[in-house]
Amino acid sequence: MTLLLAVFRSPGMLKALLSQRSHPFEPEGEGDSDPYHDTVISLDEVPDVLCPWRDADVKAWRSLAKVPKMSSRAAQAVTRVLLSTVIEPGLNVGEPGEIVFGAKAIDLRTSLCHPAGETRLIEMIGPQSSGASELPDWHWTHRQEIAELPSGFRYYFLWRLSLKTWEEVQVMVAMFDSLNLANDLPLARGVARLAAASQGDSLLWWCDALADVDSNRRVRSLEFVLALGLKERRPSDECRRAMKSGGWPELYMALEELLPSS
């Protein structure tokens, strides 16, 4: 199954980060050390089923290429971009400078790819623009803190936290650190898939269980959780024991106990 993990913005285009399995899941043996892979493509190439709001995001982004003045329409587009995309991690954009409207329309997309430019635009449109006051205020007040979050966290997890509180973002950062995901790319890919597939707090329960598992067992343990479709369940004590020290058949049986009865 292909999952959408993030939508990035860069001056030229919006990009989608997709996650897929490298090979079909096999419960026997030690499995693949890196079972998931990433693909980055233009957002307008993503199927509707993965991103039903794709066209609206792309339209808003393109509209910001030529802005004659900060109209209400332009402010709405800026707001949509700030809420529905994140700056592409690793993007090297120089200081965009002051935003001054004149005789020529200007391109605001570069400003939206730099924390200083974001801040200037937010000051221009105000945090109340387009009903934004009903949304988490960290989008407007924490641009520098967002830029300073770990690159891997911004790459795999920040986008899905758009409607969460800043406290929830910080909890996810703590999870990222506790699992050392900055230095374990295969596990980061797996946890990102779990985050994309789950709702509620089940993700944090599974991550808590993984934190007690030896690093060489974490990816394979998570692979079983994802393959059995247990994203909305919580690990039992037996699951935790099997993840830590049991064999894979034992873990499979423990996880099967969590499946809803037919």
C-alpha positions in Angstrom: 0.0 0.0 0.0 1.2 3.5 -0.9 0.9 6.1 1.8 1.2 9.9 1.7 3.7 11.0 4.4 4.2 14.7 3.6 3.7 17.6 1.2 6.8 19.8 0.8 7.1 23.2 -0.8 10.1 24.5 -2.8 10.2 27.6 -4.9 9.3 25.8 -8.1 6.7 23.2 -7.1 4.9 21.3 -4.4 6.2 17.8 -3.8 4.7 14.7 -2.2 6.6 12.2 -0.1 5.2 8.7 -0.6 6.0 5.5 1.3 5.8 2.0 -0.1 6.9 -1.5 0.8 10.1 -2.7 -0.9 8.9 -6.3 -1.0 5.8 -8.3 0.1 5.7 -9.1 3.8 7.1 -12.5 4.8 6.5 -13.6 8.4 9.3 -16.2 8.3 12.9 -15.4 8.9 14.6 -12.2 9.8 13.0 -10.1 7.1 14.3 -7.1 5.2 16.5 -4.7 7.2 14.9 -1.8 5.3 11.4 -2.9 4.2 10.0 0.5 3.2 11.2 3.0 0.6 10.4 6.6 -0.1 9.4 8.3 -3.4 9.2 12.0 -3.9 7.1 13.2 -6.9 5.3 16.4 -7.9 2.1 16.8 -5.9 0.0 17.2 -9.1 1.0 13.6 -10.0 -0.4 12.1 -6.8 -3.7 10.1 -7.2 -6.8 11.7 -5.9 -7.3 8.8 -3.5 -4.1 9.7 -1.7 -4.7 13.4 -1.6 -8.2 14.6 -2.4 -7.3 18.2 -1.7 -4.3 18.1 -4.2 -5.7 20.4 -6.8 -6.7 23.1 -4.3 -3.1 23.1 -2.8 -1.5 23.2 -6.2 -3.8 26.1 -7.3 -3.0 28.1 -4.2 0.7 27.6 -4.7 0.7 28.6 -8.3 -1.4 31.6 -7.6 1.4 32.9 -5.4 3.9 33.1 -8.3 2.5 36.5 -9.4 0.9 38.6 -6.7 0.3 42.3 -7.4 -0.8 43.1 -3.9 -1.7 41.4 -0.6 -5.4 40.9 -1.3 -7.7 38.7 0.7 -7.3 36.1 -2.0 -3.5 36.1 -1.7 -3.8 36.0 2.1 -6.0 32.9 1.8 -3.5 31.2 -0.4 -0.6 32.0 2.0 -2.6 30.7 4.8 -3.5 27.5 3.0 0.2 26.9 2.1 1.3 27.4 5.7 -1.2 24.9 6.9 -1.1 22.3 4.2 2.6 22.0 3.4 6.0 22.2 5.1 9.3 23.6 3.8 11.2 20.9 2.1 13.9 19.8 4.6 17.4 20.4 3.3 16.2 23.2 1.0 18.8 25.9 0.8 17.1 29.2 0.1 18.8 32.5 0.7 17.3 35.3 2.8 14.4 36.5 0.6 14.5 40.0 1.7 11.7 42.5 2.4 8.4 42.0 0.6 7.6 45.2 -1.3 4.7 45.4 -3.8 5.1 47.8 -6.6 4.4 48.1 -10.3 5.2 44.5 -11.0 3.6 41.4 -9.5 6.0 39.5 -7.2 6.6 35.8 -6.5 5.9 35.0 -2.8 6.9 31.3 -3.1 10.5 31.9 -2.2 9.5 33.9 0.9 7.4 30.9 2.0 10.4 28.6 1.7 12.4 30.6 4.3 11.5 31.2 8.0 12.2 34.9 7.8 10.0 35.2 4.7 7.3 33.2 6.4 7.4 35.6 9.3 7.1 38.7 7.1 4.1 37.3 5.3 2.4 36.3 8.6 2.9 39.9 9.8 1.4 41.2 6.6 -1.7 39.0 6.6 -2.2 38.7 10.4 -2.8 35.5 12.3 -6.6 35.9 12.1 -6.6 35.6 8.3 -9.2 33.2 6.8 -10.4 32.0 10.2 -6.9 30.9 11.2 -7.6 31.8 14.8 -9.5 28.5 15.1 -6.4 26.6 14.2 -3.3 25.9 16.4 -1.5 29.2 16.8 2.0 27.7 16.5 1.7 28.0 12.7 1.9 31.7 13.2 4.0 32.1 16.3 6.6 29.3 16.1 8.2 29.6 12.6 11.8 29.8 13.9 11.2 26.9 16.3 9.8 24.8 13.5 12.8 25.6 11.3 15.1 24.3 14.2 13.3 21.0 14.6 15.4 18.0 13.5 15.5 17.7 9.7 14.4 14.0 9.8 11.4 15.0 12.0 10.4 17.7 9.6 10.8 15.3 6.7 8.7 12.4 8.1 6.4 13.7 10.8 5.7 17.5 10.9 3.2 17.6 8.0 0.7 15.3 9.7 0.7 17.4 12.9 -0.8 20.5 11.2 -4.0 20.4 13.2 -2.3 19.2 16.5 -1.3 21.5 19.4 2.3 22.6 19.9 2.4 20.3 23.0 1.6 17.4 20.8 4.3 18.4 18.3 6.8 18.4 21.2 5.6 15.0 22.3 6.3 13.6 18.8 9.7 15.2 18.8 10.4 13.5 22.1 9.3 10.2 20.5 11.6 10.9 17.6 14.5 11.4 19.9 13.8 8.5 22.2 13.9 6.0 19.2 17.0 7.8 17.8 15.2 8.1 14.5 17.6 10.7 13.2 20.2 7.9 13.0 18.0 5.0 12.1 16.4 5.7 8.7 14.8 2.3 8.2 13.0 2.6 11.5 12.1 6.3 10.8 10.4 5.1 7.5 8.5 2.4 9.4 7.3 4.7 12.2 6.3 7.3 9.6 4.1 4.7 7.9 2.5 3.9 11.2 1.9 7.6 11.9 0.3 7.9 8.4 -2.0 4.9 8.9 -3.0 5.5 12.5 -5.3 7.9 14.4 -5.5 8.7 18.1 -2.7 7.8 20.4 -2.0 4.3 19.3 1.2 5.4 17.6 2.7 6.6 20.8 1.9 3.3 22.6 3.7 1.3 19.9 6.6 3.7 20.0 6.8 3.3 23.7 7.0 -0.5 23.3 9.6 -0.2 20.6 11.8 2.0 22.9 12.3 -1.0 25.1 13.3 -3.2 22.3 16.9 -3.7 21.1 17.7 -1.5 18.1 18.3 -4.6 15.9 14.8 -5.9 16.5 12.8 -2.7 16.2 12.3 -2.5 12.4 11.2 -6.2 12.2 8.9 -5.8 15.2 7.2 -2.8 13.6 6.9 -4.6 10.3 4.7 -7.3 12.0 2.5 -4.6 13.6 2.0 -2.9 10.3 1.5 -6.1 8.3 -1.2 -7.3 10.7 -3.1 -4.1 10.5 -2.8 -3.3 14.2 -2.3 0.4 13.8 -5.3 1.3 16.0 -4.6 -1.2 18.7 -2.3 -0.9 21.7 0.5 -3.4 22.6 -0.4 -6.0 25.2 2.1 -7.0 27.9 2.6 -10.3 25.9 3.4 -8.2 22.8 5.9 -6.2 24.6 7.6 -9.3 26.0 7.7 -10.9 22.5 9.1 -7.8 20.9 11.9 -7.6 23.5 13.1 -11.1 23.7 10.8 -13.6 21.9 11.1 -15.1 18.5 9.2 -13.9 15.5 6.6 -16.7 15.7 5.9 -15.8 19.3 5.4 -12.1 18.3 3.1 -13.1 15.5 0.9 -15.1 17.9 0.9 -12.3 20.5 -0.1 -9.8 17.9 -2.8 -12.0 16.4 -4.4 -12.0 19.9 -5.0 -8.2 19.3 -6.9 -8.7 16.1 -10.7 -8.1 16.4 -12.7 -11.3 16.5 -14.8 -12.0 13.4 
